[in-house]
Amino acid sequence: MKKKLLNEGSEVYDKIVRLKMKAEDGKMRDTDIADTETLLRLIQSVPSPKAEPFKQLLAKVGYERMQEIQDPEMGLNRARENWQKLGRSEKWIQQRMTGQDTRNKLTDYWKESGVEKSDEFGFLTNIIHQEWTGITIK
């Protein structure tokens, strides 16, 4: 597949790297790996009927995401439905959603106060966690 991608001049080829990983025989062997986005692009390019269910799933999820961009409430409702399918209680779901809202308000306040870098957010989060639990995030 890598040779075909190279011959076609696919940009995906450059994103596939080799990493030593433990094989079934216990030896460390070079293995082709890719990030999630690259794997999804590969699935889209596979000309096989066996890949069709995955392609349909990707199209469905992409369409749903586009709907959520237009109407963010749809995303919240979908999250609630997924948590219900996972067996989460209504109380748990409500606490989770309230917790996310509270966290968003806190990080918005930090941004308004001049916090910009992700490591600064991490530092402040660690202080809160340490005060609450007595231990650091690390």
C-alpha positions as CSV (number, residue, x, y, z in Angstrom):
1,M,0.0,0.0,0.0
2,K,2.9,2.4,0.8
3,K,4.4,1.8,-2.7
4,K,1.0,2.6,-4.3
5,L,0.6,5.8,-2.2
6,L,4.2,6.8,-3.1
7,N,3.6,6.2,-6.8
8,E,0.3,8.2,-6.7
9,G,2.1,11.1,-5.0
10,S,-0.3,10.9,-2.0
11,E,0.4,13.3,0.8
12,V,-0.6,10.5,3.2
13,Y,2.6,8.6,2.4
14,D,4.7,11.2,4.1
15,K,2.6,10.9,7.3
16,I,3.2,7.2,7.7
17,V,6.3,6.5,10.0
18,R,8.0,3.5,11.3
19,L,8.3,2.8,15.0
20,K,9.8,-0.2,16.8
21,M,7.0,-2.1,18.5
22,K,6.9,-5.5,20.2
23,A,5.7,-8.2,17.8
24,E,3.9,-11.4,18.8
25,D,7.2,-13.3,18.9
26,G,8.4,-10.8,21.5
27,K,11.0,-9.1,19.3
28,M,11.0,-5.4,18.5
29,R,10.2,-4.8,14.8
30,D,9.7,-1.8,12.7
31,T,6.0,-1.2,12.3
32,D,4.2,1.3,10.0
33,I,2.1,3.7,12.2
34,A,0.0,6.8,11.5
35,D,-2.1,9.2,13.5
36,T,-5.9,9.0,13.5
37,E,-6.4,11.6,10.7
38,T,-4.0,9.8,8.4
39,L,-5.7,6.5,9.1
40,L,-9.1,8.0,8.2
41,R,-7.6,9.4,5.0
42,L,-6.3,5.9,4.1
43,I,-9.7,4.3,4.7
44,Q,-11.2,6.9,2.3
45,S,-8.7,5.9,-0.4
46,V,-9.1,2.1,-0.2
47,P,-11.0,1.0,-3.3
48,S,-12.5,-2.1,-1.7
49,P,-16.1,-3.0,-1.0
50,K,-14.9,-4.1,2.5
51,A,-13.9,-0.5,3.2
52,E,-17.4,0.8,2.3
53,P,-19.0,0.4,5.8
54,F,-16.2,2.5,7.2
55,K,-16.5,5.1,4.5
56,Q,-20.3,5.4,5.2
57,L,-19.6,5.7,8.9
58,L,-17.1,8.5,8.3
59,A,-19.6,10.3,6.0
60,K,-22.3,10.0,8.7
61,V,-20.1,11.3,11.5
62,G,-18.8,14.1,9.3
63,Y,-22.4,15.1,8.5
64,E,-23.4,15.0,12.1
65,R,-20.4,17.2,13.1
66,M,-21.4,19.7,10.4
67,Q,-25.0,19.8,11.9
68,E,-23.5,20.4,15.4
69,I,-21.5,23.3,14.1
70,Q,-24.7,24.9,12.8
71,D,-26.6,24.0,16.0
72,P,-24.4,23.3,19.0
73,E,-27.3,22.1,21.1
74,M,-27.4,19.0,18.8
75,G,-23.9,18.1,20.1
76,L,-25.0,18.5,23.7
77,N,-28.0,16.2,23.0
78,R,-25.8,13.7,21.2
79,A,-23.4,13.6,24.2
80,R,-26.3,13.1,26.6
81,E,-27.7,10.2,24.4
82,N,-24.2,8.6,24.3
83,W,-23.7,8.8,28.0
84,Q,-27.2,7.2,28.5
85,K,-26.2,4.4,26.1
86,L,-23.1,3.9,28.3
87,G,-25.4,3.4,31.3
88,R,-24.6,6.7,33.0
89,S,-27.3,8.0,35.4
90,E,-29.2,11.2,34.8
91,K,-27.5,12.6,37.9
92,W,-24.0,11.7,36.6
93,I,-24.9,13.3,33.2
94,Q,-26.1,16.5,34.8
95,Q,-23.0,16.7,37.1
96,R,-20.7,16.1,34.1
97,M,-22.4,18.8,32.0
98,T,-22.4,21.3,34.9
99,G,-18.8,20.5,35.6
100,Q,-17.9,21.3,32.0
101,D,-19.8,24.5,32.1
102,T,-18.1,25.5,35.3
103,R,-14.6,24.7,33.8
104,N,-15.4,26.7,30.7
105,K,-16.4,29.7,32.9
106,L,-13.1,29.4,34.9
107,T,-10.9,29.1,31.8
108,D,-12.8,32.1,30.2
109,Y,-12.0,34.1,33.3
110,W,-8.4,33.1,33.1
111,K,-8.2,34.2,29.5
112,E,-9.8,37.6,30.4
113,S,-7.1,37.9,33.1
114,G,-4.3,37.4,30.5
115,V,-3.6,33.7,30.7
116,E,-2.7,32.6,27.1
117,K,-0.4,29.6,27.0
118,S,-1.5,26.0,27.6
119,D,1.2,25.4,30.1
120,E,-0.2,28.4,32.1
121,F,-3.6,26.8,32.1
122,G,-2.0,23.5,33.2
123,F,-0.1,25.3,36.0
124,L,-3.3,26.9,37.4
125,T,-5.3,23.6,37.0
126,N,-2.5,21.8,39.0
127,I,-2.8,24.4,41.8
128,I,-6.5,23.8,42.1
129,H,-6.1,20.0,42.0
130,Q,-3.3,20.1,44.6
131,E,-5.4,22.3,47.0
132,W,-8.4,19.9,46.5
133,T,-6.6,16.6,46.8
134,G,-3.3,17.3,48.4
135,I,-1.4,15.8,45.5
136,T,-0.2,17.2,42.2
137,I,-1.5,16.0,38.8
138,K,1.8,14.4,38.1
